[in-house]
Amino acid sequence: MGSQIQRKPRILCLHGFRTSGEILKKLVHRWPETVLEKLDLVFLDAPYPALGKSDVEGIYDPPYYEWFQANQDFTEYTNFEECLAYIEDYMIKNGPFDGFLGFSQGAVLAAALPGMQRDGLALTKVPKIKFVILISGGKFGGLKFGHTKLTSTAFSSPVECPSLHIIGEMDFLKPASTELLDSFVDPFVINHPRAHTVPKLDEKSMEVMLAFIERIQKTIPTDDEPHICLNAEAN
C-alpha cells in the first residue's frame, strides 16, 4: 500500500490597502509557532503600486501596493477584473492553493472570491476554494462597500466554505466585519480588543484558531489524491 501523507493547507495571503505581502507576513508571523507550523502560507504583492500615501508609512518600509482602486464612497471600482486575472494567473503558475487569508482590502476581496468562483465569474481555471480566513473584512454590497459588476451575486446565497473571521473591537471595519458573518455558513469567529490590525493570539483565540485548522485540514487531499478543477475543460 502507498503511504498517504496529509499535507498542510496551502494558503494565498492577500495584504491590506497600500501595504505589501512582506508587511502582512511580519504581522502574521507574530502568531505562535504551534499555529504557523500547521499552515503553508504564501504572501503575494498586489498588482498595483500605491497611488497615494500609505497609513503604514514610517512604520513599515515601502514599496506599498493596492489590489484595486475605488472612489471615495466605494460605489465605483477600477482594475477589479484585472486584479482577479492577476490572482488567478499566480495561482495557475504557483498552485494549487487551498484557501485564502486576507487582511483589510485583501479580506474584502477574499470574502467575495468563493461566491464569484461558484457563479463562474472568477477563478474558473483553478481548484475550488476550500476555506477563507478574513481579518478586518467586509462585503461588497454591504454597509461600507458597494458592489462591482462581478460581485453582485457573490453573497446572494450563503457561502458554504469554512470561514474564520477575526474582528477587532476598536476596528473602524468592525460593523462591516460583523455584517459579513451572516454571509457564511457556520463561521468561526475570533474577537480581539485592538483596532485595525492582525492581532496576536491569546489563549482563547488560539483555541478557535486550532479548531478551525483542524476543520480545514479535513478538506485537504492527501498527496496521492487528485486536485479537481471546477472547470473540467481547464488545463
Salt bridges, closest charged atoms under 4 A:
ASP40 OD2 - ARG10 NE 3.14
GLU57 OE2 - LYS53 NZ 3.34
GLU66 OE1 - ARG18 NE 2.81
GLU81 OE2 - LYS149 NZ 3.84
ASP89 OD2 - LYS93 NZ 3.05
ASP98 OD2 - ARG7 NH1 2.69
ASP98 OD1 - LYS130 NZ 3.34
ASP119 OD1 - ARG118 NE 3.03
GLU169 OE2 - LYS174 NZ 2.80
ASP171 OD1 - HIS196 ND1 2.80
